[in-house]
Amino acid sequence: MAQINQNYLKLPGNYLFSTIAKKVQVFSEENLEKKIIRLGIGDVTQPLVPAIVDTLHKAVDEMGKAETFHGYAPEGGYEFLRKAIQNHYQKRLVDIDLNEIFVSDGAKSDSANIQEIFSSNNRIALCDPVYPVYLDSNVMAGRTGNYQSDLEKWTEVIYMPCTAENQFIPEFPRKKPDLIYLCLPNNPTGTTLNKEQLQAWVDYANKNSAVIIYDAAYEAYITRENVPHSIYECEGAKTCAIELCSFSKNAGFTGVRLGFSVVPKELKVEGVELNALWGRRQGTKFNGTAYIVQKAGEAVYSRKGQEQLKEQLAYYQHNASLITEGLTKAGYQIFGGVDAPYIWMKTPDQMTSWEFFDYLLEKANVVGTPGSGFGPSGEGYFRLTAFGSLEDTKEAIARIQRM
Ligand SMILES: Cc1ncc(COP(=O)(O)O)c(C=O)c1O
């Protein structure tokens, strides 16, 4: 008799974005004349830049001719892309071997899949609030114990609250974790750690034989000098950290799909190289990313690509600073938004995250994301994104100021 993976039944429904969509739909049906501005979901809105579009066209043409056609991609990704990635790291004085880079279809899959190479007995530590994929993938793998619905917490997960009280800096947990997920710059709080703060985590992981899974999906948004773009800028990170990167937010690839992981050869658990395990996992379960997409990824790092993307990033960063300034002026307490496309705000007058969602929708016709959807410590906070158009962003700010 077939049996299901019971762990899936333990997952509480992820109602966050479907609840938002339903509420917005009801509101718009009842208020047909009102223009709703969506600053909720973390998807980009600007089109691919010309350097990438040109490369995609050329690559498609290559696929249409027998002499330049490409079938399955090599395991780990085409060398041309891995070399471009390697060069990008070298600009930050980080040396990565080509065989330490694994090209993928994005950071979501990598951040969900990476836990497979670790024992199901490993205890995970998560920032709270957090990108939900880290938790849910570990629930599916049976690593999280039981869900306590009153606390909205799992019994075997170590939660590291990140709130205004600790400046959104996760504290070393009292219980010893085996796997530590860090997402910096952070989704949803838009905050980050400086080099000394991240170095302390690297030292902690090395001392406690823990592995850090470092999600750097938003590194391109970093503006401050002392904020590392890669965990490997910290000393000793190669013996304790895996880094996950994405082309979604730095190059607008959310619908194109491309990312990569870095697993250093020095990183060993129980004497076993994680690089080899991850290579085995990917070789068995993943058949690579399309040639045309990998060519587009190479174009991201080209001189033209970098110039054009700098402008695109500046567009979103400008939105972020407008939201920060505009809402601060309106009296809100604002966090993040400097090194990240996310603005994290404290809800006013002790409102819950959902109460503020309804209030904002009703009064300003603006949609954001309730912070409580990212974990219990997100309660009382609210996320806005800088990924809207400039016009919408300005209009949303003006409406919130008038509220
Ligand atoms: C922290 C974080 N990691 C990963 C992803 C997904 O990245 P990708 O589009 O490369 O799968 C997201 C998307 O919002 C994210 O916020």
The ligand as an SDF file (V2000), in Angstrom:
LIG
                    3D

 16 16  0  0  0  0  0  0  0  0999 V2000
   15.2840   35.3360    0.3560 C   0  0  0  0  0  0  0  0  0  0  0  0
   14.9090   34.8180   -0.9690 C   0  0  0  0  0  0  0  0  0  0  0  0
   15.5880   33.7890   -1.4740 N   0  0  0  0  0  0  0  0  0  0  0  0
   15.2570   33.2760   -2.6590 C   0  0  0  0  0  0  0  0  0  0  0  0
   14.2020   33.7960   -3.3980 C   0  0  0  0  0  0  0  0  0  0  0  0
   13.8310   33.1650   -4.6950 C   0  0  0  0  0  0  0  0  0  0  0  0
   14.8100   33.4020   -5.6430 O   0  0  0  0  0  0  0  0  0  0  0  0
   14.6970   32.7760   -7.0800 P   0  0  0  0  0  0  0  0  0  0  0  0
   13.7540   33.6170   -7.8750 O   0  0  0  0  0  0  0  0  0  0  0  0
   16.1080   32.8250   -7.5870 O   0  0  0  0  0  0  0  0  0  0  0  0
   14.2100   31.3700   -6.9540 O   0  0  0  0  0  0  0  0  0  0  0  0
   13.4740   34.8560   -2.9030 C   0  0  0  0  0  0  0  0  0  0  0  0
   12.3410   35.3940   -3.6840 C   0  0  0  0  0  0  0  0  0  0  0  0
   11.6050   36.2480   -3.3190 O   0  0  0  0  0  0  0  0  0  0  0  0
   13.8300   35.3760   -1.6590 C   0  0  0  0  0  0  0  0  0  0  0  0
   13.1540   36.4030   -1.1230 O   0  0  0  0  0  0  0  0  0  0  0  0
  1  2  1  0
  2  3  1  0
  2 15  2  0
  3  4  2  0
  4  5  1  0
  5  6  1  0
  5 12  2  0
  6  7  1  0
  7  8  1  0
  8  9  2  0
  8 10  1  0
  8 11  1  0
 12 13  1  0
 12 15  1  0
 13 14  2  0
 15 16  1  0
M  END
$$$$
